[in-house]
Amino acid sequence: MMKRIEANDPVAMHQKGSECHKKGDYSSAFEYFTKAAKLGDIEAHGKIACCYALGHGIEKDEKKKVVHLEEAAIGGHPFARYNLGCHEVENGRNERAMKHLVIAANFGHDDSIKELKRQYT
């Protein structure tokens, strides 16, 4: 795996970040996720958002969490869309929330479908 990381393979960096995270080495995980995201790994943006949300390897930062959720969502990550929808609901922006949740639901994200039913029926 390290040879692939040295060759700037974003998938290997993401995998290494996940391994570090599972071991509780959040700083290293954040570092690997960041490198993977810079190389275009959409999933890594979602992991970075979680790190910012939980303060894993980095100080909690709501604005940076949202930025990375947006990057992941733009790249087609349904869980990021769902999280953005929930963020918008929490902030009273129901129209924006519905758009995010509908997009995620169209990807088949079950929690988005449940949230749409709960919020809008």
Sequence and secondary structure as in RCSB ss.txt:
>XXXX:A:sequence
MMKRIEANDPVAMHQKGSECHKKGDYSSAFEYFTKAAKLGDIEAHGKIACCYALGHGIEKDEKKKVVHLEEAAIG
GHPFARYNLGCHEVENGRNERAMKHLVIAANFGHDDSIKELKRQYT
>XXXX:A:secstr
 HHHHHTT HHHHHHHHHHHHHTT HHHHHHHHHHHHHTT HHHHHHHHHHHHHTSSS   HHHHHHHHHHHHHT
T HHHHHHHHHHHHHTT HHHHHHHHHHHHHTT HHHHHHHHHHH 
